[in-house]
Every structure is written in C-alpha cells, then in structure tokens.
Amino acid sequence: MDIWNDHDLAFVRERARNWDVHYSELFWGARLYDLVEPLLASFNPDCGVPKQIGIASESLPETTATVLLALHRVGLLNQTMRERIHGYLWSTHYAIATGTVGDSKYPENECWSSTSRNVWATATCLWALIATGYRGSHEGRYAAAFRWLIDAQDEDGAWGFSRDARNPPSVFLTAVCAYTLRLAAEFVGAGPNKSDQALIWPAVEAATKYLKRTRHRRSGLWHTSAGEPEPTSTAMALWAIRWCGTNDVGDLLGNGVRALSRAVGTALCGPSLEIAVGTLPDSREAITLQGYTPALPLALLQLDVDPFHRLIVGPLTFLRTSRQPNGWEFPVIGNERQGRYIKAVPYVGTGEPLTFTTALALQTVHAWHRRTIRWNIEQRLTRG
C-alpha cells in the first residue's frame, strides 16, 4: 500500500466509517474499509489491478477501470487517488503504450489494451475515465477514441469483442458501448467540438435499434450467441434501451423485467453464462467473457425496479452469504468453457476472490442501500 499515503488512507477510512454508521457493517458483518482495503492494496501504478486479489496475476485495463468506477461511486477515492489510477489507464492506451502517438493510421491505435486492441477494454476505460471526471493532458484523445469505437460497430448496430469481423455480436458489449457513447455525446456537447455529436448519436441509435429487435419474443429475454437465455445481457439491454433510447419504452422494460423474474433461478436461465465470445485481432487469442447474475441489481435499480423485488433481493442474499475475507470469487457454475475470461487462465473454483467481481459486489450493495433509503422516503411521502 506504499502507493497510497497516510492522507489518502485517512480519507478512505473516514468515508467508509460514515457508511458503516448507516448500514454497511450490519450488512456485511465487517467494516467497509476492511472490504475495500484489499482492492486498494492490489493497485500497482505500473501494472494496474490484477485479476485476483492478493495474488500476482494478469492485470487488465478493463478490470482496473471497473475497480476505479466502483470506488468512485462508493465515494472512496480522493482526487489524488483517482489521478493515479487515471495515469495507469492512459498508459494502457494502445497508441501511448506502443509509442505511436503521432501515427497517421487513425483510427487503428486510438483504443485501449496495451497488448491487443479490443472493444471491451476501450469502452470500459472510456466509460470510467469520463464518469470519474478525467480532464487531464490526454483529454484531447477522447474524440479519437469515440470514433474508434464507432468504427468498430457492425453494420447492424452491434459490437463484438473486437474489430475482427469473425467475432459474433454481443448484446452485453453493445449495451456497454451504447452507454459509453451516450456519455461521450454529453461530454462533447459540453465542449467546443459539438460537431462530434453528429457521429455519436447515430451510432447510439443504431445500437438501441439492434437491442430492441434482438429480444426473443417467446422468452422475452436476450440470448447468448449459442441461443441460451442470458440474464446479465437481458438486464444490460433493458438498461441501455432505457438510458440511450427514447422515452416510449415503458412496456418493453416492464415486460423484460417480468420475463427475467420468470426465468432467473430456474432451469430456463443459469446464473452464469457467456455474454461475449471472440478472438482478439493481434494475438488471435480466444476470449470468453462471463455474465455474473449477482450483479443484476446494478442495472435493475437504475430501471426503478422495486429494491425488494426478488430479482434484487436474491442476488443480494447471495452476495451477503458468499463473501470471503478479501472479497468475492466468480461462482463455479456450468461446464469447463464457462467462468474463464482468457481461456488459458482458469480462475474459477480456486477459492480466490477476484477484483472484478468484488468491485461489482461493492457497487451492487452500495446502490441497493441508496435506493432503499430513497424508496423508504418515497413510501412515507406517498402515504402522506
């Protein structure tokens, strides 16, 4: 933890203590700081946040971006801490990492992942940097990265794992990219280059149209590329349509939540399924990204689903009972293809907590408690 000075850690402890006063220690059975400290300790300014907490393992910019966004949302980073993580994320920007900053082959290098350009890393890093307020010396690269992401979009409005045409479209990644571009539109709309909005909004609109037409009418859900109903993709599709589409989606959202309620927890829908598969363009490395059903509340709470709906309470109960001292591991479910990010690096079933799932868990519970407080106030006001 040498990277964080006493002032940084005092800030985190004080903010965490304030949350403990309200609910976190009762919910977790541990102080919030004790849950966050392993994530903070795992950060290395040269290597980012590794996949596994407390173990020297591969670091990914998308994992670090997820941890950054989680700690920011919970309010446990001061400005200095944010800037250090921002610095690492920019070091993994492909053009910066490979020394091709002035390369004329735009937009090939205006993306993230220092080893292989991919959509997931680019969208997640952009999302985290914009949402956490990065406005530093690399701010001018935002526009090029937006355009790289738009260029990676398929003609049907979807995104796959990379710009490689052999990657199948992913509902999950399409939702993430659409929301990232929505943030981009808001960002450029507040700056001098408002003309970029003319590129961004058509891409967002094409993505939401793709999401609307790929919902399976019979199940009411979105499916994996293998044809299986997939809960995480479904929640993310509904969430993206709500925040990136038009306002006339009430029936679609309601029907989608009801379909999820019928399916999750039954044989119709497993709690962990592939949400994106593909091959990275440089390394030809096969990729499988898994959905994580206990994170469903993150999307559903932003759709104003009742915080005591079983789709939310069930995952929260799972998180409360499955926590390990340093965090959460990915649940062991499914066949040998499932539960791996890069197939050559199996990490499911090891008993070791993962930074990605731990960051999602912290966000989920924090969002639920905030929504519950608001819900109780609304109920009291309604009753008069």
Buried (B, 14 or more C-beta within 10 A) or exposed (E): EEEBEEEBBEBBBEBBBEBBEEBBBEBBEEBBBBBBBBBBBBBBEEBBBBBBBBEEBBBBBBBBBBBBBBBBBBBBBBEEBBBBBBBBBBBBBBBBBEEBEEEEEEBBBBBBBBBBBBBBBBBBBBBBBBBBEBEEEBEEBBBBBBBBBBBBBBEEBBBBBBBBEEBBBBBBBBBBBBBBBBBBBEBBEEEEEEEBBEBBBBBBBBBBBBBBEBBEEEBBBBBBBEEBBBBBBBBBBBBBBBBBBEEEBEEBBEEBBEBBEBBBBEEBBBBBBBBBBBBBBBEEBBBBBBBBBBBBBBBBBBBEBBBEBEBBBBBBEBBEEEBEEBBBBBBEBBEEEBBBBBEEEEBBEEEBBBBBBBBBBBBBBBBBBBBBEEBEEEEEEEEE
